[in-house]
Amino acid sequence: AFSLALSVLLVIPARNLVGTISVLVDSYVHYDDWIEINNLSGKVKSIGALKVAVEQSDNSIVSVPGGDFLSHPLFNHSQRKDRKVECRLPLSELPVALTEGVSNGIYETSGIHRAFLARLEVIATQLKLKDWHAYLENDAMCLRWSVRGHSLTQYAKEKTEVLLQLTHSLQASSNA
């Protein structure tokens, strides 16, 4: 009975040890990588024998048991070469000149749609957006593109630049 109780008590630490060893051996997670596992996301701050410390976006530190790396999907966002960005522009917030051909989310006049897409193409070309495309979805104009690299700073900077250019272009068209 004692050996059974001891083996039950050692199962979890052994599983955690195997999990963190697999993380280290596979070299899939490194210090400062941004990971997502078991409904938790953040930056890896340390990899211990039994757990991985992750700093969340609110600066709290969470210990992820090594066994979680064996039983839950792991997403290492720092390993990606590109990030996808999508901006949804509600038609109700676009200048009237761009939306006057819209009825119940359907463009009645495709010329307005083409004019807006032409402006987006100029912006995408100026900013050298990768793999971009624009489309109409329900009551919004959507713009999607890929950001080179995996840096969150780079992602935020490029998304901000695109939104500023787009806003400037829309304001200029509504004032004309």
Secondary structure, DSSP 8 states (H G I E B T S, - for coil): -HHHHHHHHHHHHHHHHHHHHHHHHHT---TT-EEEETTEEEEEEEE-SSEEEEE-TTS-EEEEETTHHHHS-EEEGGG-SEEEEEEEEEGGGS-HHHHTTEETTEES-HHHHHHHHHHHHHHHHHTT-EEEEEEEETTEEEEEEEEESS-HHHHHHHHHHHHHHHHHHHHHHHH-
